[in-house]
């Protein structure tokens, strides 16, 4: 995803919205074409230790830093 879209995703998650909701809204307005774009960003953040999740990747949270 483009850096500005990654920032948008991170900001909305920090505001308390679930990643799943943010991804759905990004799809609805057409900022992304496929949810896999956002999922790959979440995976990248998880590899860096910036994001954690339990059962589902798109229901995780950002780690406080």
CORDAHU-V364265 format. One record per backbone hydrogen bond with DSSP energy under -1.0 kcal/mol. CO is the residue of the C=O (numbers start at 1). NH is the residue of the N-H. If there is no record, write none. Layout:
((CO & NH) (CO & NH))
This chain:
((2 & 6) (3 & 7) (4 & 8) (5 & 9) (6 & 10) (7 & 11) (8 & 12) (9 & 13) (10 & 14) (11 & 15) (12 & 17) (13 & 16) (18 & 22) (19 & 23) (20 & 24) (21 & 25) (22 & 26) (23 & 27) (24 & 28) (25 & 29) (26 & 31) (26 & 32) (34 & 37) (35 & 39) (36 & 40) (37 & 41) (38 & 42) (39 & 43) (40 & 44) (41 & 45) (42 & 46) (43 & 47) (44 & 48) (45 & 50) (46 & 49) (50 & 63) (52 & 61) (56 & 59) (58 & 20) (61 & 52))
